[in-house]
Amino acid sequence: MRVTPIRTSATGCRPALRVTASAETRILFQSRVKQAGWKAPREDLKGLHPIAREAWTSIHTIYSICFETPLLAAPWLADLADESTVHLKCETRQATGSFKARGAAHKLFSLTDEELQRGVVAASTGNHALAVLAAAKSASAQRGGIPVPVRIYLPRTVSAAKVERLHELGATLVTVGDDCVEAEAQARRDAAAERATYVSPYNDVQVAGGQGSIAVELLEQLPRGRLDTVFVPVGGGGLAAGIASVLKAADPAIRVVGCQPAASDVMRQSVAAGRVVEADWRPTLSEGTVGGLEAGAITLEPCSRFVDEWVVVSEREIANAVIDTVTHSGMQVEGATGVAVAAFQKLAPQMHGRHCVIIACGGNMSSSGMDAVYRVAGRARPGEMPREPAAA
């Protein structure tokens, strides 16, 4: 395995790492995890949850496109909880600007040449689509330039900036309904009819496993005793399922906090009900976590089993958290990152003496998106006149 630093500009943020995969990648990661004092899985990965197995399998290949993302110390958050430490896991530095690159890469790199050439179909609010396109391009290059057709289904609620970027990347786009669930259902139907591969943004063991590679990195970045609480933004639950299943196998005492906007907390309600529920949801600044769950979503079981606590936050709390994060870290972050930061801020009095990580899941925020953030927070951009908060 070859590790190459990738320069970043975030103050206090160690460089992102380009890890060139080889047959020994997982063995080397296991060695680093053991050196950090954690329990590493058996060589044959027996005894792990299926999603955790996929996480450890994914590190064989995903680093041909993905980065090992850095941790950024957040003393401005640690000051809210006495004798605590807080780090942001900077998936804002990931390929395509979000954690979604991991799951898409693992899924597509697992397909045969024939499957790739029959085409790939995905449904997305933006980040998953960017990830699938990048993974398809990389898979094509790795397989001698074979064609990998990609068609993306999106709800009408996706941001204009993300649609424009997808067009620029040459994606074939299909707009369906106002909800991710509607787009996902139509994408699945069309993929099945055409014998193409549907790549779910969360409801797939390989996709969720790819997202779980974040937890593998955390275990080698932070020694045992310096990681005991992780705040994860949750939409469909692929990120939470991946991270939680890996961390709980290493140490069941690690606490995983699922973070959702109050406007769209379908997973939390589904966990409480013990089944996927058709709950009402409203538009939110956290575009990456909005919408419902597919019937039979495989992420419900690991989220029910491994997530210890659920926290919901208001739109104003999300907006303030986004502004605070941008101000103090220098990173551009999305609303979904604001959800996790706001959840930490809400629980800060309970975090005394704990070592926390917040998953900064993405940084693809448009200028108009930031305008909405400031409007909801009732805060002026630098140089603007003060404004009143929008309705929470």
C-alpha positions as CSV (number, residue, x, y, z in Angstrom):
1,M,0.0,0.0,0.0
2,R,1.3,3.5,-0.9
3,V,0.2,6.5,1.1
4,T,0.5,10.0,-0.5
5,P,-0.5,13.2,1.4
6,I,-3.1,15.4,-0.3
7,R,-2.8,19.0,0.6
8,T,-5.6,20.7,2.4
9,S,-6.0,24.3,3.7
10,A,-8.0,23.7,6.8
11,T,-6.2,25.0,9.9
12,G,-5.1,22.2,12.2
13,C,-6.3,19.5,9.7
14,R,-3.7,16.9,8.9
15,P,-3.5,16.2,5.1
16,A,-6.0,13.9,3.5
17,L,-4.3,10.7,2.3
18,R,-4.5,9.1,-1.1
19,V,-4.1,5.4,-0.3
20,T,-3.2,3.2,-3.3
21,A,-4.9,-0.1,-2.8
22,S,-3.3,-3.5,-3.1
23,A,-4.0,-7.0,-2.0
24,E,-2.5,-6.2,1.3
25,T,-4.5,-3.1,2.1
26,R,-6.9,-4.7,4.6
27,I,-4.0,-6.5,6.4
28,L,-2.1,-3.2,6.8
29,F,-5.3,-1.4,8.0
30,Q,-5.8,-4.2,10.5
31,S,-2.3,-3.8,11.7
32,R,-2.7,-0.1,12.2
33,V,-6.0,-0.7,14.1
34,K,-4.3,-3.2,16.4
35,Q,-1.4,-0.8,17.0
36,A,-4.0,1.8,18.1
37,G,-5.2,-0.7,20.7
38,W,-8.5,-1.7,19.2
39,K,-9.8,-5.2,18.5
40,A,-9.3,-6.0,14.8
41,P,-11.5,-8.5,13.0
42,R,-10.4,-12.0,12.2
43,E,-8.6,-12.5,9.0
44,D,-11.6,-14.3,7.5
45,L,-14.0,-11.6,8.9
46,K,-16.2,-14.2,10.5
47,G,-18.4,-13.0,13.3
48,L,-18.9,-9.5,11.8
49,H,-22.3,-8.1,10.8
50,P,-22.6,-8.4,7.0
51,I,-22.3,-4.6,6.5
52,A,-19.1,-4.5,8.7
53,R,-17.7,-7.4,6.6
54,E,-18.3,-5.3,3.5
55,A,-16.6,-2.3,5.2
56,W,-13.4,-4.3,5.8
57,T,-13.6,-5.8,2.3
58,S,-14.1,-2.4,0.7
59,I,-10.6,-1.1,1.7
60,H,-9.1,-3.5,-0.8
61,T,-10.3,-1.3,-3.7
62,I,-11.9,2.0,-2.9
63,Y,-8.7,3.9,-2.3
64,S,-8.0,3.9,-6.0
65,I,-10.5,6.8,-6.1
66,C,-11.2,7.7,-2.4
67,F,-9.1,9.4,0.2
68,E,-8.4,8.5,3.8
69,T,-9.9,11.7,5.1
70,P,-8.3,13.7,8.0
71,L,-9.5,14.6,11.5
72,L,-9.8,18.3,12.4
73,A,-9.7,19.2,16.1
74,A,-12.7,21.4,17.1
75,P,-11.8,23.2,20.3
76,W,-14.7,25.6,19.8
77,L,-17.0,22.6,20.3
78,A,-14.9,21.0,23.0
79,D,-15.3,24.2,25.0
80,L,-19.0,23.4,25.3
81,A,-18.2,20.1,27.3
82,D,-15.7,20.2,30.1
83,E,-12.6,18.1,29.7
84,S,-13.7,16.7,26.3
85,T,-12.1,16.4,22.9
86,V,-14.0,16.8,19.7
87,H,-12.8,16.1,16.1
88,L,-14.5,16.5,12.8
89,K,-14.1,13.6,10.4
90,C,-13.6,15.6,7.2
91,E,-15.5,13.8,4.5
92,T,-15.8,17.3,3.0
93,R,-12.3,16.5,1.7
94,Q,-13.5,13.2,0.1
95,A,-13.6,12.6,-3.6
96,T,-16.7,14.3,-5.1
97,G,-17.0,16.3,-1.8
98,S,-18.8,13.8,0.3
99,F,-18.7,10.3,2.0
100,K,-20.9,8.9,-0.8
101,A,-17.8,8.2,-3.0
102,R,-17.0,5.3,-0.7
103,G,-20.2,3.3,-1.1
104,A,-20.5,4.0,-4.8
105,A,-16.9,2.9,-5.4
106,H,-17.2,-0.3,-3.5
107,K,-20.5,-1.2,-5.3
108,L,-19.3,-0.5,-8.8
109,F,-15.8,-2.0,-8.3
110,S,-17.6,-5.2,-7.3
111,L,-19.4,-5.5,-10.6
112,T,-18.3,-7.7,-13.5
113,D,-17.4,-6.1,-16.9
114,E,-20.7,-7.4,-18.3
115,E,-22.7,-5.9,-15.5
116,L,-20.9,-2.5,-15.9
117,Q,-21.5,-2.4,-19.6
118,R,-25.2,-3.1,-19.2
119,G,-25.3,0.2,-17.3
120,V,-25.8,1.6,-13.9
121,V,-28.9,3.4,-12.5
122,A,-29.0,5.5,-9.4
123,A,-31.5,7.7,-7.5
124,S,-30.1,10.7,-5.6
125,T,-30.5,14.2,-4.2
126,G,-27.1,15.0,-5.6
127,N,-24.1,13.6,-3.7
128,H,-24.8,9.9,-4.4
129,A,-25.2,10.8,-8.1
130,L,-21.8,12.6,-8.2
131,A,-20.3,9.6,-6.5
132,V,-21.7,7.0,-8.9
133,L,-20.6,9.1,-11.9
134,A,-17.0,9.3,-10.5
135,A,-17.0,5.6,-9.6
136,A,-18.3,4.7,-13.1
137,K,-15.5,6.7,-14.7
138,S,-12.9,5.1,-12.5
139,A,-14.3,1.6,-13.1
140,S,-14.2,2.2,-16.9
141,A,-10.6,3.3,-16.7
142,Q,-9.6,0.3,-14.6
143,R,-11.2,-2.1,-17.0
144,G,-9.5,-0.9,-20.2
145,G,-12.0,1.8,-21.1
146,I,-15.2,-0.3,-21.3
147,P,-18.3,1.8,-21.6
148,V,-20.3,2.2,-18.3
149,P,-23.6,4.0,-19.1
150,V,-25.0,5.9,-16.1
151,R,-28.6,7.2,-15.6
152,I,-29.5,9.3,-12.5
153,Y,-33.0,9.7,-11.1
154,L,-33.7,12.7,-8.9
155,P,-36.6,14.2,-7.0
156,R,-37.6,17.7,-8.1
157,T,-36.4,19.0,-4.7
158,V,-32.7,18.6,-5.5
159,S,-30.7,21.9,-5.5
160,A,-30.2,23.6,-8.9
161,A,-26.4,23.7,-8.2
162,K,-26.2,19.9,-8.0
163,V,-28.3,19.4,-11.1
164,E,-26.1,21.8,-13.0
165,R,-23.0,20.0,-11.9
166,L,-24.4,16.6,-12.9
167,H,-25.3,18.0,-16.4
168,E,-21.7,19.3,-16.7
169,L,-20.4,15.8,-15.9
170,G,-22.5,14.3,-18.7
171,A,-25.1,12.5,-16.7
172,T,-28.4,11.4,-18.2
173,L,-31.0,12.8,-15.7
174,V,-34.6,11.7,-15.0
175,T,-36.7,13.8,-12.6
176,V,-39.3,11.9,-10.7
177,G,-41.7,13.2,-7.9
178,D,-40.9,15.2,-4.8
179,D,-39.4,12.4,-2.6
180,C,-36.3,10.3,-2.8
181,V,-38.5,7.2,-2.2
182,E,-40.4,8.0,-5.5
183,A,-37.2,8.4,-7.4
184,E,-35.7,5.3,-5.9
185,A,-38.8,3.2,-6.8
186,Q,-38.9,4.3,-10.4
187,A,-35.1,3.8,-10.8
188,R,-35.4,0.3,-9.4
189,R,-38.2,-0.6,-11.8
190,D,-36.4,0.8,-14.8
191,A,-33.1,-0.9,-13.9
192,A,-34.8,-4.3,-13.5
193,A,-36.6,-3.9,-16.8
194,E,-33.3,-3.1,-18.6
195,R,-31.1,-5.6,-16.7
196,A,-29.0,-2.7,-15.5
197,T,-27.5,-2.5,-12.0
198,Y,-29.4,-0.3,-9.5
199,V,-27.1,1.4,-7.0
200,S,-29.1,2.5,-4.0
201,P,-27.9,5.5,-2.0
202,Y,-28.2,3.4,1.2
203,N,-30.3,0.3,0.8
204,D,-27.5,-2.0,-0.3
205,V,-25.0,-4.0,1.8
206,Q,-22.0,-3.1,-0.3
207,V,-22.9,0.6,-0.4
208,A,-23.4,0.7,3.4
209,G,-20.2,-1.3,3.8
210,G,-18.3,1.2,1.7
211,Q,-19.5,4.0,4.0
212,G,-18.3,1.9,6.9
213,S,-14.7,2.3,5.8
214,I,-14.9,5.7,7.6
215,A,-15.0,3.8,10.9
216,V,-12.0,1.6,9.9
217,E,-10.1,4.9,9.4
218,L,-11.3,6.2,12.8
219,L,-10.0,3.1,14.6
220,E,-6.5,3.7,13.2
221,Q,-6.5,7.5,13.5
222,L,-7.6,7.5,17.2
223,P,-6.0,5.2,19.8
224,R,-8.2,3.2,22.2
225,G,-9.3,5.5,25.0
226,R,-9.5,8.5,22.7
227,L,-12.7,7.6,20.9
228,D,-15.9,6.9,22.7
229,T,-18.8,8.9,21.1
230,V,-19.6,9.4,17.4
231,F,-22.2,11.7,16.0
232,V,-23.6,10.5,12.6
233,P,-26.1,12.4,10.4
234,V,-28.8,9.9,9.3
235,G,-31.0,9.9,6.2
236,G,-31.6,6.4,4.8
237,G,-29.1,5.0,7.3
238,G,-26.3,3.6,5.1
239,L,-23.7,5.8,6.7
240,A,-24.9,5.1,10.3
241,A,-25.2,1.4,9.6
242,G,-21.7,1.2,8.2
243,I,-20.0,3.2,10.9
244,A,-21.9,1.7,13.8
245,S,-21.5,-1.9,12.7
246,V,-17.7,-1.5,12.5
247,L,-17.3,0.5,15.7
248,K,-19.4,-1.8,17.8
249,A,-17.4,-4.9,16.7
250,A,-14.2,-3.1,17.8
251,D,-15.6,-1.9,21.1
252,P,-19.3,-2.2,22.1
253,A,-18.8,0.7,24.6
254,I,-18.4,3.2,21.8
255,R,-21.5,5.3,21.7
256,V,-23.1,6.1,18.4
257,V,-25.6,9.0,18.2
258,G,-27.9,9.1,15.2
259,C,-28.7,12.7,14.2
260,Q,-31.7,13.8,12.1
261,P,-33.5,17.0,11.3
262,A,-36.9,17.3,13.0
263,A,-38.4,18.1,9.6
264,S,-37.4,14.6,8.3
265,D,-36.7,12.0,11.0
266,V,-38.2,8.9,9.3
267,M,-35.4,6.6,10.4
268,R,-35.8,7.6,14.1
269,Q,-39.5,7.0,13.9
270,S,-39.0,3.7,12.1
271,V,-36.6,2.5,14.8
272,A,-39.1,3.4,17.5
273,A,-41.9,1.6,15.6
274,G,-39.7,-1.5,14.8
275,R,-40.6,-1.2,11.1
276,V,-40.3,1.2,8.2
277,V,-43.0,3.8,8.6
278,E,-44.5,6.2,6.1
279,A,-43.9,9.4,8.1
280,D,-44.6,12.9,7.0
281,W,-41.5,15.0,6.3
282,R,-40.8,18.6,5.3
283,P,-38.1,20.3,3.3
284,T,-35.0,20.9,5.3
285,L,-31.6,22.6,5.0
286,S,-30.2,19.0,5.3
287,E,-30.9,17.9,1.7
288,G,-28.7,14.9,2.1
289,T,-30.9,13.4,4.9
290,V,-34.4,14.3,3.6
291,G,-37.1,11.9,2.6
292,G,-38.5,8.5,3.5
293,L,-37.2,4.9,3.6
294,E,-37.8,2.1,1.1
295,A,-40.0,-0.7,2.3
296,G,-37.7,-3.4,3.7
297,A,-34.7,-1.1,4.0
298,I,-31.8,-3.2,5.2
299,T,-30.4,-0.3,7.2
300,L,-33.3,-0.4,9.7
301,E,-31.9,-3.5,11.5
302,P,-28.3,-2.2,12.1
303,C,-29.6,1.3,13.0
304,S,-32.0,-0.3,15.5
305,R,-29.2,-2.6,16.9
306,F,-26.2,-0.4,16.9
307,V,-27.3,3.3,17.2
308,D,-27.5,4.1,20.9
309,E,-29.4,7.4,20.9
310,W,-31.3,9.6,18.5
311,V,-31.3,13.3,18.5
312,V,-33.5,15.6,16.3
313,V,-32.6,19.2,15.7
314,S,-34.6,22.2,14.3
315,E,-33.9,24.1,11.1
316,R,-32.6,27.1,13.1
317,E,-30.2,24.8,15.1
318,I,-29.0,23.3,11.8
319,A,-28.4,26.8,10.3
320,N,-26.5,28.1,13.3
321,A,-24.4,24.9,13.4
322,V,-23.5,25.3,9.7
323,I,-22.4,28.9,10.2
324,D,-20.5,28.1,13.3
325,T,-18.6,25.2,11.6
326,V,-17.7,27.3,8.5
327,T,-16.6,30.2,10.7
328,H,-14.4,28.2,13.1
329,S,-13.1,25.4,10.8
330,G,-12.7,27.2,7.5
331,M,-14.5,24.3,5.8
332,Q,-17.5,24.5,3.5
333,V,-20.1,22.1,4.9
334,E,-23.6,21.0,4.0
335,G,-26.7,21.1,6.0
336,A,-26.3,17.4,6.9
337,T,-23.0,18.2,8.6
338,G,-24.9,20.9,10.5
339,V,-27.3,18.3,11.8
340,A,-24.6,16.3,13.4
341,V,-22.8,19.5,14.8
342,A,-26.1,20.8,16.2
343,A,-26.8,17.4,17.8
344,F,-23.5,17.6,19.6
345,Q,-24.2,21.1,20.7
346,K,-27.6,19.9,22.1
347,L,-26.0,17.1,24.0
348,A,-22.8,19.0,25.0
349,P,-23.7,19.1,28.8
350,Q,-23.7,15.3,28.7
351,M,-20.3,15.0,27.0
352,H,-18.2,15.9,30.0
353,G,-14.8,14.1,29.7
354,R,-15.8,12.2,26.5
355,H,-13.8,11.9,23.3
356,C,-16.2,12.7,20.4
357,V,-16.1,12.6,16.6
358,I,-18.6,14.3,14.4
359,I,-19.0,13.1,10.9
360,A,-18.7,16.1,8.6
361,C,-20.3,14.2,5.8
362,G,-20.1,16.6,2.9
363,G,-19.2,20.0,1.6
364,N,-21.2,20.5,-1.6
365,M,-23.1,23.6,-0.4
366,S,-24.1,26.2,-3.1
367,S,-24.1,30.0,-2.6
368,S,-27.9,29.9,-2.7
369,G,-27.8,27.2,-0.1
370,M,-25.7,29.3,2.2
371,D,-28.1,32.2,1.6
372,A,-30.9,30.0,2.9
373,V,-28.8,29.0,5.9
374,Y,-28.2,32.6,6.9
375,R,-31.8,33.5,6.3
376,V,-33.1,30.7,8.6
377,A,-30.5,31.6,11.3
378,G,-31.4,35.3,11.1
379,R,-27.7,36.1,10.9
380,A,-26.1,38.4,8.4
381,R,-23.3,37.3,6.1
382,P,-20.1,39.3,6.7
383,G,-20.7,42.9,5.5
384,E,-24.6,42.6,5.5
385,M,-27.1,44.3,7.7
386,P,-28.5,42.2,10.5
387,R,-31.7,40.3,9.8
388,E,-34.5,38.6,11.7
389,P,-34.6,34.8,12.0
390,A,-36.9,32.9,9.6
391,A,-39.6,30.7,11.2
392,A,-38.0,27.6,12.8
